[in-house]
């Protein structure tokens, strides 16, 4: 699945989490998802839908330094009982 669009993020101090909304370039949006710290990584969870039906996604930001981070996304089609790796991004700061 290819996601192209813009993500809006805001930190909610009362909940100690990021609230996010994704606006898709293909139309539609994915409201009501959030990110929280889990030990050594930030995790975002969202319910998605494609031609095969609904599925869960979890996105993790990890190995975070001043110069880089790793982003990975997992999907579950059985309500979180099992997860499969979908994508990995290794980002590096460009000066």
MODELLER restraints for C-alpha pairs under 7 A, 6 or more apart:
rsr = mdl.restraints
at = mdl.atoms
rsr.add(forms.Gaussian(group=physical.xy_distance, feature=features.Distance(at['CA:4:A'], at['CA:24:A']), mean=5.96, stdev=0.5))
rsr.add(forms.Gaussian(group=physical.xy_distance, feature=features.Distance(at['CA:4:A'], at['CA:25:A']), mean=5.48, stdev=0.5))
rsr.add(forms.Gaussian(group=physical.xy_distance, feature=features.Distance(at['CA:5:A'], at['CA:22:A']), mean=6.98, stdev=0.5))
rsr.add(forms.Gaussian(group=physical.xy_distance, feature=features.Distance(at['CA:5:A'], at['CA:23:A']), mean=5.53, stdev=0.5))
rsr.add(forms.Gaussian(group=physical.xy_distance, feature=features.Distance(at['CA:5:A'], at['CA:24:A']), mean=4.44, stdev=0.5))
rsr.add(forms.Gaussian(group=physical.xy_distance, feature=features.Distance(at['CA:5:A'], at['CA:25:A']), mean=4.59, stdev=0.5))
rsr.add(forms.Gaussian(group=physical.xy_distance, feature=features.Distance(at['CA:6:A'], at['CA:22:A']), mean=5.77, stdev=0.5))
rsr.add(forms.Gaussian(group=physical.xy_distance, feature=features.Distance(at['CA:6:A'], at['CA:23:A']), mean=5.24, stdev=0.5))
rsr.add(forms.Gaussian(group=physical.xy_distance, feature=features.Distance(at['CA:6:A'], at['CA:24:A']), mean=6.67, stdev=0.5))
rsr.add(forms.Gaussian(group=physical.xy_distance, feature=features.Distance(at['CA:7:A'], at['CA:20:A']), mean=6.75, stdev=0.5))
rsr.add(forms.Gaussian(group=physical.xy_distance, feature=features.Distance(at['CA:7:A'], at['CA:21:A']), mean=5.68, stdev=0.5))
rsr.add(forms.Gaussian(group=physical.xy_distance, feature=features.Distance(at['CA:7:A'], at['CA:22:A']), mean=4.35, stdev=0.5))
rsr.add(forms.Gaussian(group=physical.xy_distance, feature=features.Distance(at['CA:7:A'], at['CA:23:A']), mean=6.22, stdev=0.5))
rsr.add(forms.Gaussian(group=physical.xy_distance, feature=features.Distance(at['CA:8:A'], at['CA:20:A']), mean=5.53, stdev=0.5))
rsr.add(forms.Gaussian(group=physical.xy_distance, feature=features.Distance(at['CA:8:A'], at['CA:21:A']), mean=5.23, stdev=0.5))
rsr.add(forms.Gaussian(group=physical.xy_distance, feature=features.Distance(at['CA:8:A'], at['CA:22:A']), mean=6.34, stdev=0.5))
rsr.add(forms.Gaussian(group=physical.xy_distance, feature=features.Distance(at['CA:9:A'], at['CA:18:A']), mean=6.46, stdev=0.5))
rsr.add(forms.Gaussian(group=physical.xy_distance, feature=features.Distance(at['CA:9:A'], at['CA:19:A']), mean=5.79, stdev=0.5))
rsr.add(forms.Gaussian(group=physical.xy_distance, feature=features.Distance(at['CA:9:A'], at['CA:20:A']), mean=4.53, stdev=0.5))
rsr.add(forms.Gaussian(group=physical.xy_distance, feature=features.Distance(at['CA:9:A'], at['CA:21:A']), mean=6.74, stdev=0.5))
rsr.add(forms.Gaussian(group=physical.xy_distance, feature=features.Distance(at['CA:10:A'], at['CA:18:A']), mean=5.59, stdev=0.5))
rsr.add(forms.Gaussian(group=physical.xy_distance, feature=features.Distance(at['CA:10:A'], at['CA:19:A']), mean=5.44, stdev=0.5))
rsr.add(forms.Gaussian(group=physical.xy_distance, feature=features.Distance(at['CA:10:A'], at['CA:20:A']), mean=6.58, stdev=0.5))
rsr.add(forms.Gaussian(group=physical.xy_distance, feature=features.Distance(at['CA:11:A'], at['CA:17:A']), mean=5.99, stdev=0.5))
rsr.add(forms.Gaussian(group=physical.xy_distance, feature=features.Distance(at['CA:11:A'], at['CA:18:A']), mean=4.51, stdev=0.5))
rsr.add(forms.Gaussian(group=physical.xy_distance, feature=features.Distance(at['CA:11:A'], at['CA:19:A']), mean=6.38, stdev=0.5))
rsr.add(forms.Gaussian(group=physical.xy_distance, feature=features.Distance(at['CA:12:A'], at['CA:18:A']), mean=6.00, stdev=0.5))
rsr.add(forms.Gaussian(group=physical.xy_distance, feature=features.Distance(at['CA:12:A'], at['CA:19:A']), mean=6.89, stdev=0.5))
rsr.add(forms.Gaussian(group=physical.xy_distance, feature=features.Distance(at['CA:17:A'], at['CA:34:A']), mean=6.70, stdev=0.5))
rsr.add(forms.Gaussian(group=physical.xy_distance, feature=features.Distance(at['CA:17:A'], at['CA:35:A']), mean=5.64, stdev=0.5))
rsr.add(forms.Gaussian(group=physical.xy_distance, feature=features.Distance(at['CA:17:A'], at['CA:36:A']), mean=5.02, stdev=0.5))
rsr.add(forms.Gaussian(group=physical.xy_distance, feature=features.Distance(at['CA:18:A'], at['CA:34:A']), mean=5.35, stdev=0.5))
rsr.add(forms.Gaussian(group=physical.xy_distance, feature=features.Distance(at['CA:18:A'], at['CA:35:A']), mean=4.87, stdev=0.5))
rsr.add(forms.Gaussian(group=physical.xy_distance, feature=features.Distance(at['CA:18:A'], at['CA:36:A']), mean=6.59, stdev=0.5))
rsr.add(forms.Gaussian(group=physical.xy_distance, feature=features.Distance(at['CA:19:A'], at['CA:33:A']), mean=6.17, stdev=0.5))
rsr.add(forms.Gaussian(group=physical.xy_distance, feature=features.Distance(at['CA:19:A'], at['CA:34:A']), mean=4.47, stdev=0.5))
rsr.add(forms.Gaussian(group=physical.xy_distance, feature=features.Distance(at['CA:19:A'], at['CA:35:A']), mean=6.56, stdev=0.5))
rsr.add(forms.Gaussian(group=physical.xy_distance, feature=features.Distance(at['CA:20:A'], at['CA:32:A']), mean=6.76, stdev=0.5))
rsr.add(forms.Gaussian(group=physical.xy_distance, feature=features.Distance(at['CA:20:A'], at['CA:33:A']), mean=5.51, stdev=0.5))
rsr.add(forms.Gaussian(group=physical.xy_distance, feature=features.Distance(at['CA:20:A'], at['CA:34:A']), mean=5.54, stdev=0.5))
rsr.add(forms.Gaussian(group=physical.xy_distance, feature=features.Distance(at['CA:21:A'], at['CA:30:A']), mean=5.81, stdev=0.5))
rsr.add(forms.Gaussian(group=physical.xy_distance, feature=features.Distance(at['CA:21:A'], at['CA:31:A']), mean=4.85, stdev=0.5))
rsr.add(forms.Gaussian(group=physical.xy_distance, feature=features.Distance(at['CA:21:A'], at['CA:32:A']), mean=6.61, stdev=0.5))
rsr.add(forms.Gaussian(group=physical.xy_distance, feature=features.Distance(at['CA:21:A'], at['CA:33:A']), mean=6.67, stdev=0.5))
rsr.add(forms.Gaussian(group=physical.xy_distance, feature=features.Distance(at['CA:22:A'], at['CA:29:A']), mean=5.36, stdev=0.5))
rsr.add(forms.Gaussian(group=physical.xy_distance, feature=features.Distance(at['CA:22:A'], at['CA:30:A']), mean=5.19, stdev=0.5))
rsr.add(forms.Gaussian(group=physical.xy_distance, feature=features.Distance(at['CA:22:A'], at['CA:31:A']), mean=6.73, stdev=0.5))
rsr.add(forms.Gaussian(group=physical.xy_distance, feature=features.Distance(at['CA:23:A'], at['CA:29:A']), mean=4.46, stdev=0.5))
rsr.add(forms.Gaussian(group=physical.xy_distance, feature=features.Distance(at['CA:23:A'], at['CA:30:A']), mean=6.82, stdev=0.5))
rsr.add(forms.Gaussian(group=physical.xy_distance, feature=features.Distance(at['CA:33:A'], at['CA:45:A']), mean=6.01, stdev=0.5))
rsr.add(forms.Gaussian(group=physical.xy_distance, feature=features.Distance(at['CA:33:A'], at['CA:46:A']), mean=5.19, stdev=0.5))
rsr.add(forms.Gaussian(group=physical.xy_distance, feature=features.Distance(at['CA:34:A'], at['CA:44:A']), mean=5.47, stdev=0.5))
rsr.add(forms.Gaussian(group=physical.xy_distance, feature=features.Distance(at['CA:34:A'], at['CA:45:A']), mean=6.22, stdev=0.5))
rsr.add(forms.Gaussian(group=physical.xy_distance, feature=features.Distance(at['CA:35:A'], at['CA:42:A']), mean=6.35, stdev=0.5))
rsr.add(forms.Gaussian(group=physical.xy_distance, feature=features.Distance(at['CA:35:A'], at['CA:43:A']), mean=5.21, stdev=0.5))
rsr.add(forms.Gaussian(group=physical.xy_distance, feature=features.Distance(at['CA:35:A'], at['CA:44:A']), mean=4.08, stdev=0.5))
rsr.add(forms.Gaussian(group=physical.xy_distance, feature=features.Distance(at['CA:35:A'], at['CA:45:A']), mean=6.76, stdev=0.5))
rsr.add(forms.Gaussian(group=physical.xy_distance, feature=features.Distance(at['CA:36:A'], at['CA:42:A']), mean=5.51, stdev=0.5))
rsr.add(forms.Gaussian(group=physical.xy_distance, feature=features.Distance(at['CA:36:A'], at['CA:43:A']), mean=5.49, stdev=0.5))
rsr.add(forms.Gaussian(group=physical.xy_distance, feature=features.Distance(at['CA:36:A'], at['CA:44:A']), mean=6.66, stdev=0.5))
rsr.add(forms.Gaussian(group=physical.xy_distance, feature=features.Distance(at['CA:37:A'], at['CA:43:A']), mean=6.17, stdev=0.5))
rsr.add(forms.Gaussian(group=physical.xy_distance, feature=features.Distance(at['CA:40:A'], at['CA:62:A']), mean=6.74, stdev=0.5))
rsr.add(forms.Gaussian(group=physical.xy_distance, feature=features.Distance(at['CA:41:A'], at['CA:60:A']), mean=6.32, stdev=0.5))
rsr.add(forms.Gaussian(group=physical.xy_distance, feature=features.Distance(at['CA:41:A'], at['CA:61:A']), mean=5.58, stdev=0.5))
rsr.add(forms.Gaussian(group=physical.xy_distance, feature=features.Distance(at['CA:41:A'], at['CA:62:A']), mean=4.64, stdev=0.5))
rsr.add(forms.Gaussian(group=physical.xy_distance, feature=features.Distance(at['CA:42:A'], at['CA:60:A']), mean=5.55, stdev=0.5))
rsr.add(forms.Gaussian(group=physical.xy_distance, feature=features.Distance(at['CA:42:A'], at['CA:61:A']), mean=5.09, stdev=0.5))
rsr.add(forms.Gaussian(group=physical.xy_distance, feature=features.Distance(at['CA:42:A'], at['CA:62:A']), mean=6.67, stdev=0.5))
rsr.add(forms.Gaussian(group=physical.xy_distance, feature=features.Distance(at['CA:43:A'], at['CA:58:A']), mean=6.60, stdev=0.5))
rsr.add(forms.Gaussian(group=physical.xy_distance, feature=features.Distance(at['CA:43:A'], at['CA:59:A']), mean=5.59, stdev=0.5))
rsr.add(forms.Gaussian(group=physical.xy_distance, feature=features.Distance(at['CA:43:A'], at['CA:60:A']), mean=4.50, stdev=0.5))
rsr.add(forms.Gaussian(group=physical.xy_distance, feature=features.Distance(at['CA:43:A'], at['CA:61:A']), mean=6.52, stdev=0.5))
rsr.add(forms.Gaussian(group=physical.xy_distance, feature=features.Distance(at['CA:44:A'], at['CA:58:A']), mean=5.49, stdev=0.5))
rsr.add(forms.Gaussian(group=physical.xy_distance, feature=features.Distance(at['CA:44:A'], at['CA:59:A']), mean=5.01, stdev=0.5))
rsr.add(forms.Gaussian(group=physical.xy_distance, feature=features.Distance(at['CA:44:A'], at['CA:60:A']), mean=6.39, stdev=0.5))
rsr.add(forms.Gaussian(group=physical.xy_distance, feature=features.Distance(at['CA:45:A'], at['CA:57:A']), mean=5.76, stdev=0.5))
rsr.add(forms.Gaussian(group=physical.xy_distance, feature=features.Distance(at['CA:45:A'], at['CA:58:A']), mean=4.49, stdev=0.5))
rsr.add(forms.Gaussian(group=physical.xy_distance, feature=features.Distance(at['CA:45:A'], at['CA:59:A']), mean=6.46, stdev=0.5))
rsr.add(forms.Gaussian(group=physical.xy_distance, feature=features.Distance(at['CA:46:A'], at['CA:56:A']), mean=5.95, stdev=0.5))
rsr.add(forms.Gaussian(group=physical.xy_distance, feature=features.Distance(at['CA:46:A'], at['CA:57:A']), mean=5.36, stdev=0.5))
rsr.add(forms.Gaussian(group=physical.xy_distance, feature=features.Distance(at['CA:46:A'], at['CA:58:A']), mean=6.54, stdev=0.5))
rsr.add(forms.Gaussian(group=physical.xy_distance, feature=features.Distance(at['CA:47:A'], at['CA:55:A']), mean=5.88, stdev=0.5))
rsr.add(forms.Gaussian(group=physical.xy_distance, feature=features.Distance(at['CA:47:A'], at['CA:56:A']), mean=4.57, stdev=0.5))
rsr.add(forms.Gaussian(group=physical.xy_distance, feature=features.Distance(at['CA:47:A'], at['CA:57:A']), mean=6.19, stdev=0.5))
rsr.add(forms.Gaussian(group=physical.xy_distance, feature=features.Distance(at['CA:48:A'], at['CA:54:A']), mean=5.65, stdev=0.5))
rsr.add(forms.Gaussian(group=physical.xy_distance, feature=features.Distance(at['CA:48:A'], at['CA:55:A']), mean=5.33, stdev=0.5))
rsr.add(forms.Gaussian(group=physical.xy_distance, feature=features.Distance(at['CA:48:A'], at['CA:56:A']), mean=5.97, stdev=0.5))
rsr.add(forms.Gaussian(group=physical.xy_distance, feature=features.Distance(at['CA:48:A'], at['CA:57:A']), mean=6.92, stdev=0.5))
rsr.add(forms.Gaussian(group=physical.xy_distance, feature=features.Distance(at['CA:49:A'], at['CA:55:A']), mean=6.00, stdev=0.5))
rsr.add(forms.Gaussian(group=physical.xy_distance, feature=features.Distance(at['CA:55:A'], at['CA:75:A']), mean=6.73, stdev=0.5))
rsr.add(forms.Gaussian(group=physical.xy_distance, feature=features.Distance(at['CA:55:A'], at['CA:76:A']), mean=5.67, stdev=0.5))
rsr.add(forms.Gaussian(group=physical.xy_distance, feature=features.Distance(at['CA:55:A'], at['CA:77:A']), mean=4.71, stdev=0.5))
rsr.add(forms.Gaussian(group=physical.xy_distance, feature=features.Distance(at['CA:56:A'], at['CA:75:A']), mean=5.58, stdev=0.5))
rsr.add(forms.Gaussian(group=physical.xy_distance, feature=features.Distance(at['CA:56:A'], at['CA:76:A']), mean=5.08, stdev=0.5))
rsr.add(forms.Gaussian(group=physical.xy_distance, feature=features.Distance(at['CA:56:A'], at['CA:77:A']), mean=6.49, stdev=0.5))
rsr.add(forms.Gaussian(group=physical.xy_distance, feature=features.Distance(at['CA:56:A'], at['CA:79:A']), mean=6.66, stdev=0.5))
rsr.add(forms.Gaussian(group=physical.xy_distance, feature=features.Distance(at['CA:56:A'], at['CA:80:A']), mean=6.97, stdev=0.5))
rsr.add(forms.Gaussian(group=physical.xy_distance, feature=features.Distance(at['CA:57:A'], at['CA:73:A']), mean=6.70, stdev=0.5))
rsr.add(forms.Gaussian(group=physical.xy_distance, feature=features.Distance(at['CA:57:A'], at['CA:74:A']), mean=5.61, stdev=0.5))
rsr.add(forms.Gaussian(group=physical.xy_distance, feature=features.Distance(at['CA:57:A'], at['CA:75:A']), mean=4.55, stdev=0.5))
rsr.add(forms.Gaussian(group=physical.xy_distance, feature=features.Distance(at['CA:57:A'], at['CA:76:A']), mean=6.47, stdev=0.5))
rsr.add(forms.Gaussian(group=physical.xy_distance, feature=features.Distance(at['CA:58:A'], at['CA:73:A']), mean=5.65, stdev=0.5))
rsr.add(forms.Gaussian(group=physical.xy_distance, feature=features.Distance(at['CA:58:A'], at['CA:74:A']), mean=5.35, stdev=0.5))
rsr.add(forms.Gaussian(group=physical.xy_distance, feature=features.Distance(at['CA:58:A'], at['CA:75:A']), mean=6.58, stdev=0.5))
rsr.add(forms.Gaussian(group=physical.xy_distance, feature=features.Distance(at['CA:59:A'], at['CA:71:A']), mean=6.93, stdev=0.5))
rsr.add(forms.Gaussian(group=physical.xy_distance, feature=features.Distance(at['CA:59:A'], at['CA:72:A']), mean=5.61, stdev=0.5))
rsr.add(forms.Gaussian(group=physical.xy_distance, feature=features.Distance(at['CA:59:A'], at['CA:73:A']), mean=4.32, stdev=0.5))
rsr.add(forms.Gaussian(group=physical.xy_distance, feature=features.Distance(at['CA:59:A'], at['CA:74:A']), mean=6.46, stdev=0.5))
rsr.add(forms.Gaussian(group=physical.xy_distance, feature=features.Distance(at['CA:60:A'], at['CA:71:A']), mean=5.56, stdev=0.5))
rsr.add(forms.Gaussian(group=physical.xy_distance, feature=features.Distance(at['CA:60:A'], at['CA:72:A']), mean=5.34, stdev=0.5))
rsr.add(forms.Gaussian(group=physical.xy_distance, feature=features.Distance(at['CA:60:A'], at['CA:73:A']), mean=6.44, stdev=0.5))
rsr.add(forms.Gaussian(group=physical.xy_distance, feature=features.Distance(at['CA:61:A'], at['CA:69:A']), mean=6.68, stdev=0.5))
rsr.add(forms.Gaussian(group=physical.xy_distance, feature=features.Distance(at['CA:61:A'], at['CA:70:A']), mean=5.73, stdev=0.5))
rsr.add(forms.Gaussian(group=physical.xy_distance, feature=features.Distance(at['CA:61:A'], at['CA:71:A']), mean=4.66, stdev=0.5))
rsr.add(forms.Gaussian(group=physical.xy_distance, feature=features.Distance(at['CA:61:A'], at['CA:72:A']), mean=6.84, stdev=0.5))
rsr.add(forms.Gaussian(group=physical.xy_distance, feature=features.Distance(at['CA:62:A'], at['CA:69:A']), mean=5.93, stdev=0.5))
rsr.add(forms.Gaussian(group=physical.xy_distance, feature=features.Distance(at['CA:62:A'], at['CA:70:A']), mean=5.22, stdev=0.5))
rsr.add(forms.Gaussian(group=physical.xy_distance, feature=features.Distance(at['CA:62:A'], at['CA:71:A']), mean=6.45, stdev=0.5))
rsr.add(forms.Gaussian(group=physical.xy_distance, feature=features.Distance(at['CA:63:A'], at['CA:69:A']), mean=5.21, stdev=0.5))
rsr.add(forms.Gaussian(group=physical.xy_distance, feature=features.Distance(at['CA:63:A'], at['CA:70:A']), mean=5.78, stdev=0.5))
rsr.add(forms.Gaussian(group=physical.xy_distance, feature=features.Distance(at['CA:64:A'], at['CA:70:A']), mean=6.94, stdev=0.5))
rsr.add(forms.Gaussian(group=physical.xy_distance, feature=features.Distance(at['CA:67:A'], at['CA:92:A']), mean=5.79, stdev=0.5))
rsr.add(forms.Gaussian(group=physical.xy_distance, feature=features.Distance(at['CA:67:A'], at['CA:93:A']), mean=5.09, stdev=0.5))
rsr.add(forms.Gaussian(group=physical.xy_distance, feature=features.Distance(at['CA:68:A'], at['CA:91:A']), mean=5.39, stdev=0.5))
rsr.add(forms.Gaussian(group=physical.xy_distance, feature=features.Distance(at['CA:68:A'], at['CA:92:A']), mean=4.30, stdev=0.5))
rsr.add(forms.Gaussian(group=physical.xy_distance, feature=features.Distance(at['CA:68:A'], at['CA:93:A']), mean=5.93, stdev=0.5))
rsr.add(forms.Gaussian(group=physical.xy_distance, feature=features.Distance(at['CA:69:A'], at['CA:90:A']), mean=6.11, stdev=0.5))
rsr.add(forms.Gaussian(group=physical.xy_distance, feature=features.Distance(at['CA:69:A'], at['CA:91:A']), mean=5.43, stdev=0.5))
rsr.add(forms.Gaussian(group=physical.xy_distance, feature=features.Distance(at['CA:69:A'], at['CA:92:A']), mean=6.81, stdev=0.5))
rsr.add(forms.Gaussian(group=physical.xy_distance, feature=features.Distance(at['CA:70:A'], at['CA:89:A']), mean=5.76, stdev=0.5))
rsr.add(forms.Gaussian(group=physical.xy_distance, feature=features.Distance(at['CA:70:A'], at['CA:90:A']), mean=4.57, stdev=0.5))
rsr.add(forms.Gaussian(group=physical.xy_distance, feature=features.Distance(at['CA:70:A'], at['CA:91:A']), mean=6.16, stdev=0.5))
rsr.add(forms.Gaussian(group=physical.xy_distance, feature=features.Distance(at['CA:71:A'], at['CA:88:A']), mean=5.67, stdev=0.5))
rsr.add(forms.Gaussian(group=physical.xy_distance, feature=features.Distance(at['CA:71:A'], at['CA:89:A']), mean=4.94, stdev=0.5))
rsr.add(forms.Gaussian(group=physical.xy_distance, feature=features.Distance(at['CA:71:A'], at['CA:90:A']), mean=6.34, stdev=0.5))
rsr.add(forms.Gaussian(group=physical.xy_distance, feature=features.Distance(at['CA:72:A'], at['CA:87:A']), mean=5.53, stdev=0.5))
rsr.add(forms.Gaussian(group=physical.xy_distance, feature=features.Distance(at['CA:72:A'], at['CA:88:A']), mean=4.32, stdev=0.5))
rsr.add(forms.Gaussian(group=physical.xy_distance, feature=features.Distance(at['CA:72:A'], at['CA:89:A']), mean=6.23, stdev=0.5))
rsr.add(forms.Gaussian(group=physical.xy_distance, feature=features.Distance(at['CA:73:A'], at['CA:85:A']), mean=6.17, stdev=0.5))
rsr.add(forms.Gaussian(group=physical.xy_distance, feature=features.Distance(at['CA:73:A'], at['CA:86:A']), mean=5.51, stdev=0.5))
rsr.add(forms.Gaussian(group=physical.xy_distance, feature=features.Distance(at['CA:73:A'], at['CA:87:A']), mean=5.23, stdev=0.5))
rsr.add(forms.Gaussian(group=physical.xy_distance, feature=features.Distance(at['CA:73:A'], at['CA:88:A']), mean=6.58, stdev=0.5))
rsr.add(forms.Gaussian(group=physical.xy_distance, feature=features.Distance(at['CA:74:A'], at['CA:83:A']), mean=5.90, stdev=0.5))
rsr.add(forms.Gaussian(group=physical.xy_distance, feature=features.Distance(at['CA:74:A'], at['CA:84:A']), mean=5.30, stdev=0.5))
rsr.add(forms.Gaussian(group=physical.xy_distance, feature=features.Distance(at['CA:74:A'], at['CA:85:A']), mean=4.42, stdev=0.5))
rsr.add(forms.Gaussian(group=physical.xy_distance, feature=features.Distance(at['CA:74:A'], at['CA:86:A']), mean=5.24, stdev=0.5))
rsr.add(forms.Gaussian(group=physical.xy_distance, feature=features.Distance(at['CA:75:A'], at['CA:83:A']), mean=5.37, stdev=0.5))
rsr.add(forms.Gaussian(group=physical.xy_distance, feature=features.Distance(at['CA:75:A'], at['CA:84:A']), mean=5.37, stdev=0.5))
rsr.add(forms.Gaussian(group=physical.xy_distance, feature=features.Distance(at['CA:75:A'], at['CA:85:A']), mean=6.55, stdev=0.5))
rsr.add(forms.Gaussian(group=physical.xy_distance, feature=features.Distance(at['CA:75:A'], at['CA:86:A']), mean=6.49, stdev=0.5))
rsr.add(forms.Gaussian(group=physical.xy_distance, feature=features.Distance(at['CA:76:A'], at['CA:82:A']), mean=5.91, stdev=0.5))
rsr.add(forms.Gaussian(group=physical.xy_distance, feature=features.Distance(at['CA:76:A'], at['CA:83:A']), mean=4.73, stdev=0.5))
rsr.add(forms.Gaussian(group=physical.xy_distance, feature=features.Distance(at['CA:76:A'], at['CA:84:A']), mean=6.54, stdev=0.5))
